[in-house]
Amino acid sequence: MSESHPKTSLTVEFGPDQIRAIDAWIARHGDPKPTRAEAVCQLVIGRLGAEDEHPSTVLPSFVTGRDIV
């Protein structure tokens, strides 16, 4: 995300399965591990392709915590 644009804070609610999936995604990353908020931002940006012309083909499965290609 470009630092020259103002950021908007969002409040999002996730159920236990989604939290486990986010935590599993975080656990697969090296140190320093992202916070849950950073992880959700990375997942959204990656899926939307906000920082790239080509959106990611990886969609996280919030049910299993695995990445689906």
C-alpha angles and dihedrals in degrees: 000000000000113000090214091070122075115250125231121216117224130192111216129180122213129186124232093268092053092047090051090050092049091047090050090051090050092048090058091060126087126243130322088047117206120249117246090260092050090046093052090048091050092048093049094044091047093050096044094041090227092158096037137050090231117059117226118266089212114098116184115230105227089195099056103018090232125123114246118208 
